[in-house]
């Protein structure tokens, strides 16, 4: 199982777009879970990601910082498998 986390916040149009791209990249992959984390709910995450969201993290080890594409998401996932 591959675990992705997308850090963002409500009302962030870039975060909404990033979420769409992630869904496109993982649509045919049943072995991937995605957790959306709203950084507003955590002061530490606000400090870490406040100026860089959206950020996509794979297994808490590798991250893609915006802007990223479906191709880059796929490459990130394929590098893990």
Backbone as a printed PyTorch tensor [residue, N CA C, xyz], in Angstrom:
tensor([[[  0.8390,  -1.1870,   0.0000],
         [  0.0000,   0.0000,   0.0000],
         [  0.8830,   1.2490,   0.0000]],

        [[  0.5920,   2.1650,  -0.8760],
         [  1.3150,   3.4320,  -0.9660],
         [  0.4350,   4.5110,  -0.3530]],

        [[  1.0360,   5.3190,   0.5120],
         [  0.2840,   6.3560,   1.2120],
         [  0.7570,   7.7430,   0.7800]],

        [[ -0.1790,   8.5040,   0.2210],
         [  0.0900,   9.8850,  -0.1580],
         [ -0.6170,  10.8110,   0.8050]],

        [[  0.0000,  11.9610,   1.0580],
         [ -0.6340,  13.0150,   1.8460],
         [ -0.5440,  14.3000,   1.0310]],

        [[ -1.6690,  14.9850,   0.9380],
         [ -1.6930,  16.2780,   0.2730],
         [ -1.9790,  17.3370,   1.3260]],

        [[ -1.0260,  18.2270,   1.5130],
         [ -1.1740,  19.3090,   2.4840],
         [ -1.7330,  20.5310,   1.7680]],

        [[ -2.7800,  21.0920,   2.3220],
         [ -3.4180,  22.2690,   1.7300],
         [ -4.3430,  22.9000,   2.7360]],

        [[ -5.2840,  23.6930,   2.2290],
         [ -6.2700,  24.3040,   3.0980],
         [ -7.5090,  24.6860,   2.2940]],

        [[ -8.5970,  24.8310,   2.9910],
         [ -9.8630,  25.1960,   2.3640],
         [ -9.7540,  26.5850,   1.7490]],

        [[-10.3210,  26.7370,   0.5700],
         [-10.3100,  28.0320,  -0.0940],
         [ -9.0670,  28.2970,  -0.9140]],

        [[ -8.1760,  27.3480,  -0.9910],
         [ -6.9380,  27.4710,  -1.7690],
         [ -7.1890,  26.8550,  -3.1480]],

        [[ -7.3040,  27.6940,  -4.1800],
         [ -7.6130,  27.1630,  -5.5110],
         [ -6.4800,  26.2950,  -6.0560]],

        [[ -5.2480,  26.5850,  -5.6820],
         [ -4.1240,  25.7390,  -6.1010],
         [ -4.2250,  24.3590,  -5.4590]],

        [[ -4.6640,  24.3180,  -4.2100],
         [ -4.8370,  23.0500,  -3.5040],
         [ -5.9440,  22.2260,  -4.1560]],

        [[ -7.0180,  22.8960,  -4.5540],
         [ -8.1110,  22.2040,  -5.2460],
         [ -7.6190,  21.6140,  -6.5620]],

        [[ -6.8290,  22.3890,  -7.2890],
         [ -6.2890,  21.9050,  -8.5630],
         [ -5.3310,  20.7390,  -8.3290]],

        [[ -4.4850,  20.8490,  -7.3160],
         [ -3.5500,  19.7710,  -6.9890],
         [ -4.3020,  18.4910,  -6.6420]],

        [[ -5.3880,  18.6130,  -5.9090],
         [ -6.2030,  17.4550,  -5.5400],
         [ -6.7620,  16.7770,  -6.7910]],

        [[ -7.2210,  17.5630,  -7.7480],
         [ -7.7020,  17.0010,  -9.0140],
         [ -6.5990,  16.2350,  -9.7390]],

        [[ -5.3980,  16.7970,  -9.7700],
         [ -4.2730,  16.1420, -10.4400],
         [ -3.9120,  14.8250,  -9.7600]],

        [[ -3.9090,  14.8250,  -8.4430],
         [ -3.5990,  13.5930,  -7.7090],
         [ -4.6440,  12.5320,  -8.0080]],

        [[ -5.9120,  12.9200,  -8.0110],
         [ -6.9800,  11.9620,  -8.3220],
         [ -6.8070,  11.3890,  -9.7270]],

        [[ -6.4010,  12.2090, -10.6760],
         [ -6.1510,  11.7160, -12.0330],
         [ -5.0050,  10.7050, -12.0380]],

        [[ -3.9600,  11.0000, -11.3010],
         [ -2.7700,  10.1450, -11.2910],
         [ -3.0140,   8.8010, -10.6150]],

        [[ -3.9280,   8.7640,  -9.6540],
         [ -4.1290,   7.5220,  -8.8950],
         [ -5.4270,   6.8090,  -9.2500]],

        [[ -6.1640,   7.3130, -10.2170],
         [ -7.4900,   6.7830, -10.5360],
         [ -7.5070,   5.2850, -10.8080]],

        [[ -6.4950,   4.7630, -11.4370],
         [ -6.4870,   3.3330, -11.8120],
         [ -5.5490,   2.5190, -10.9150]],

        [[ -5.2280,   3.0580,  -9.7650],
         [ -4.2910,   2.3920,  -8.8600],
         [ -4.9550,   2.1200,  -7.5130]],

        [[ -5.4570,   0.9150,  -7.3170],
         [ -6.1680,   0.6090,  -6.0760],
         [ -5.2640,   0.4890,  -4.8500]],

        [[ -3.9540,   0.4350,  -5.0510],
         [ -3.0390,   0.2360,  -3.9270],
         [ -2.5370,   1.5550,  -3.3400]],

        [[ -3.2130,   2.6540,  -3.6500],
         [ -2.7760,   3.9670,  -3.1670],
         [ -3.8750,   4.5980,  -2.3270]],

        [[ -3.4850,   5.1180,  -1.1640],
         [ -4.4150,   5.8810,  -0.3450],
         [ -3.9750,   7.3400,  -0.3540]],

        [[ -4.9450,   8.2170,  -0.2730],
         [ -4.6760,   9.6510,  -0.2430],
         [ -5.3450,  10.2480,   0.9860]],

        [[ -4.5690,  10.9960,   1.7340],
         [ -5.0870,  11.7040,   2.8960],
         [ -4.8930,  13.1950,   2.6410]],

        [[ -5.9660,  13.9600,   2.7020],
         [ -5.8870,  15.4100,   2.5600],
         [ -5.7650,  16.0040,   3.9500]],

        [[ -4.7490,  16.8000,   4.1670],
         [ -4.5060,  17.3760,   5.4910],
         [ -4.6140,  18.8930,   5.3950]],

        [[ -5.5740,  19.4420,   6.1350],
         [ -5.7550,  20.8930,   6.1810],
         [ -4.7700,  21.4520,   7.2030]],

        [[ -3.8250,  22.2470,   6.7190],
         [ -2.7450,  22.7240,   7.5880],
         [ -3.2270,  23.7370,   8.6260]],

        [[ -4.3820,  24.3380,   8.4090],
         [ -4.9040,  25.3430,   9.3390],
         [ -5.1710,  24.7450,  10.7140]],

        [[ -5.4310,  23.4510,  10.7470],
         [ -5.7680,  22.7920,  11.9990],
         [ -4.5520,  22.4560,  12.8650]],

        [[ -3.3390,  22.7580,  12.3760],
         [ -2.1220,  22.3890,  13.1030],
         [ -1.0970,  23.5110,  12.9650]],

        [[ -0.7320,  24.1120,  14.0790],
         [  0.1980,  25.2330,  14.0740],
         [  1.5590,  24.8570,  13.4800]],

        [[  2.0230,  23.6420,  13.7720],
         [  3.2970,  23.1850,  13.2330],
         [  3.2590,  23.0480,  11.7200]],

        [[  2.1430,  22.5120,  11.1980],
         [  2.0000,  22.3870,   9.7440],
         [  1.8770,  23.7540,   9.0910]],

        [[  1.2080,  24.6940,   9.7570],
         [  1.1180,  26.0570,   9.2290],
         [  2.5010,  26.6630,   9.1040]],

        [[  3.3220,  26.4290,  10.1070],
         [  4.6780,  26.9530,  10.0910],
         [  5.5130,  26.3060,   8.9840]],

        [[  5.3520,  25.0010,   8.8110],
         [  6.1360,  24.2610,   7.8310],
         [  5.6740,  24.5040,   6.3980]],

        [[  4.3640,  24.4690,   6.1660],
         [  3.8260,  24.4840,   4.8020],
         [  3.0520,  25.7440,   4.4280]],

        [[  2.9140,  26.6830,   5.3310],
         [  2.0510,  27.8380,   5.1090],
         [  2.2920,  28.5960,   3.8210]],

        [[  3.5400,  28.7070,   3.4040],
         [  3.8680,  29.4640,   2.1950],
         [  4.1150,  28.5880,   0.9800]],

        [[  4.0090,  27.2670,   1.1460],
         [  4.3690,  26.3730,   0.0370],
         [  3.2480,  25.4710,  -0.4290]],

        [[  2.0620,  25.5300,   0.2020],
         [  0.9800,  24.6310,  -0.1970],
         [  0.5280,  24.9520,  -1.6090]],

        [[  0.0780,  23.9220,  -2.3020],
         [ -0.0640,  22.5250,  -1.9100],
         [  1.2620,  21.7670,  -1.9830]],

        [[  1.3870,  20.7990,  -1.0850],
         [  2.5590,  19.9280,  -1.0360],
         [  2.0510,  18.4880,  -0.9920]],

        [[  2.6050,  17.6470,  -1.8610],
         [  2.2490,  16.2330,  -1.9030],
         [  3.3980,  15.4340,  -1.3200]],

        [[  3.0970,  14.6140,  -0.3330],
         [  4.1110,  13.8170,   0.3510],
         [  3.8450,  12.3330,   0.1250]],

        [[  4.9010,  11.5890,  -0.1210],
         [  4.8200,  10.1390,  -0.3110],
         [  5.4850,   9.4640,   0.8700]],

        [[  4.6810,   8.7020,   1.6250],
         [  5.2080,   7.9370,   2.7660],
         [  6.0040,   8.8250,   3.7270]],

        [[  5.6780,  10.0980,   3.8040],
         [  6.3590,  11.0660,   4.6810],
         [  7.8490,  11.1850,   4.3920]],

        [[  8.2810,  10.7930,   3.2020],
         [  9.7110,  10.8270,   2.8890],
         [ 10.0320,  11.7660,   1.7330]],

        [[  9.2820,  11.6980,   0.6670],
         [  9.5530,  12.4760,  -0.5260],
         [  8.3770,  13.3930,  -0.7840]],

        [[  8.6580,  14.6190,  -1.1750],
         [  7.5790,  15.5710,  -1.3910],
         [  7.7050,  16.2680,  -2.7290]],

        [[  6.5480,  16.6130,  -3.2790],
         [  6.4730,  17.4780,  -4.4470],
         [  5.8660,  18.7910,  -3.9860]],

        [[  6.5290,  19.8710,  -4.3260],
         [  6.0280,  21.1910,  -3.9920],
         [  5.4230,  21.8100,  -5.2420]],

        [[  4.3470,  22.5570,  -5.0690],
         [  3.6450,  23.1700,  -6.1800],
         [  4.5700,  24.1170,  -6.9120]],

        [[  4.5390,  24.1210,  -8.2330],
         [  3.6200,  23.4190,  -9.1120],
         [  4.1220,  22.0140,  -9.4660]],

        [[  3.1850,  21.0840,  -9.6150],
         [  3.5160,  19.7360, -10.0870],
         [  2.4230,  19.2580, -11.0220]],

        [[  2.7590,  18.2450, -11.8140],
         [  1.8550,  17.7420, -12.8460],
         [  1.4800,  16.2900, -12.5730]],

        [[  0.5220,  15.7800, -13.3330],
         [  0.1440,  14.3710, -13.2380],
         [  1.3730,  13.5050, -13.5360]],

        [[  2.1570,  13.9030, -14.5160],
         [  3.3650,  13.1470, -14.8640],
         [  4.3310,  13.0740, -13.6760]],

        [[  4.5420,  14.1760, -13.0060],
         [  5.4520,  14.1900, -11.8560],
         [  4.9020,  13.3530, -10.6960]],

        [[  3.5990,  13.3970, -10.4920],
         [  2.9780,  12.5710,  -9.4500],
         [  3.1770,  11.0960,  -9.7790]],

        [[  2.9350,  10.7440, -11.0230],
         [  3.1120,   9.3500, -11.4720],
         [  4.5550,   8.9030, -11.3050]],

        [[  5.5030,   9.7600, -11.6630],
         [  6.9220,   9.4280, -11.5020],
         [  7.2830,   9.2440, -10.0340]],

        [[  6.7250,  10.0810,  -9.1750],
         [  6.9620,   9.9490,  -7.7360],
         [  6.4640,   8.5960,  -7.2430]],

        [[  5.2650,   8.2240,  -7.6500],
         [  4.6810,   6.9460,  -7.2350],
         [  5.4680,   5.7650,  -7.8170]],

        [[  5.8040,   5.8470,  -9.1030],
         [  6.5370,   4.7680,  -9.7520],
         [  7.9210,   4.5620,  -9.1400]],

        [[  8.5170,   5.6200,  -8.6690],
         [  9.8140,   5.5130,  -8.0010],
         [  9.7170,   4.7810,  -6.6860]],

        [[  8.5370,   4.7380,  -6.1090],
         [  8.3120,   4.0470,  -4.8440],
         [  8.0620,   2.5650,  -5.0150]],

        [[  7.5030,   2.1840,  -6.1900],
         [  7.1110,   0.7870,  -6.3870],
         [  8.2740,  -0.0690,  -6.7820]]])
